[in-house]
Amino acid sequence: MKARGAVGFGIALLAMLVVGLWFGGHPGHLPSFLRERFVAEPAGLTGEAAELIQDNYYRSVGDTELENSSLQGMVHELRKRHGDRFSDYFSPESLEGFNEQIEGRFSGIGLSVVPVKRGLHVTSVFSHSPADEGGIEAGDTIVSVDGDSIAGLPSGAATAKIKGPEGSEVTVGVRGAKTGRVKSLTLTRAEVTLPNVSGRVIRLGARKLGYVRMLSFSEDVHAQLAKAVEKVEAEGAEGILLDLRGNPGGLLDEAVLSAGVFLPEGEVVVTTRSRTQGEGVHKTSGGRISKLPLVVLVDRNTASAAEILAAALADDGGATIVGTRTYGKGVFQEEEGLSNGGALKLTVGEFFTPAGVNLARSKGVHPDIEASDDPETKVDEARRRALGVLAGQVGG
């Protein structure tokens, strides 16, 4: 009878504890031997901490704020512990902006820029964009946004101030390249389709040289590249300068397909190695358009898929690389969706050039011929040098 009573009392006590938890009792108030059973690691501990913050923090904290902070904290720890600069957590709102970049569209005023001491130097203005209609020209400098100076801000932070919801207004201070005076322009943001690839023929002496500019590796960019190459060849180009400066990369598949515009079928573009996915070899699949002499122009902001393409064209096609060393990204990421509408961008493997080089370890693609541009001048010194190299190859 005593044994039965003890068992019955234990069951009743356990039942009361469970009911207490169900109706709001906090696991942290339990004895340690029970808390270990009720608080599972790590999800339970995270939930316990979240509840303590909501109950005791001196300001009100919502579930979404805590959820985002928790996910950001996990990714931050991965980045810190493994020296990973690229894994990230995207809230539902920030994921939308990231996907816009991959799809080649965004809401803003339509500029291509590079950072300078005073702000953002305008390298090109997209046709029919708010910036174009407002009179901003290549060579101008954006020095302020909504009355705040952007001098010294990182490029990403400065451009984020200019971007915003379609239909909203933004006021930018623009220092004119010709006048040197600053004027204030209030523009209405619009959805801008990124002109990822442009092509034209430049005459250098007796030579006609094709100049093709690629801004990113968003969806279907290889088709845009093929069209631009066909255009300059139809206009009589004797060689092609492919400008990848400032290109941050994008989709790996697009880099492989873009390489096929210049390389024969079956050439290795990149090799990937992953703990979970094994080894993959990515080769060109045909569709070569051009056999003309090729020079590739790069800089410190040429990264990821753009570096893969530059290295493949050099290793497999003998293209001459002109510029400064590239960013040096040697890993690739995949996007994993989350139930809250956000996503984790996780580093899942490393990639290697056709020559077997990991670009992080080699600190980027190193140019055959050094050349750099001074954004404070009207002349594009690096492009001029690259065109001269190409003209020499065509003449030979």
Secondary structure, 3 states (H helix, E strand, C coil): CHHHHHHHHHHHHHHHHHHHHHCCCCHHHCCHHHHHHHCCCCHHHHHHHHHHHHHHCCCCCCHHHHHHHHHHHHHHHHHHHHCCCCCEEECHHHHHHHHHHHHCEEEECCEEEEEECCEEEEEEECCCCHHHHCCCCCCCEEEEECCEECCCCCHHHHHHHHCCCCCCEEEEEEECCCCCCEEEEEEECEEEECCCEEEEEEEECCEEEEEEEECCECCCHHHHHHHHHHHHHHCCCCCEEEECCCCCCECHHHHHHHHCCCCCCCCEEEEEEECCCEEEEEECCCCCCCCCCEEEEECCCCCCHHHHHHHHHHHHHCCEEEECCCCCCCEEEEEEECCCCCEEEEEEEEEECCCCCCCCCCCCCCCCEECCCCCCCCCCHHHHHHHHHHHHHHHC
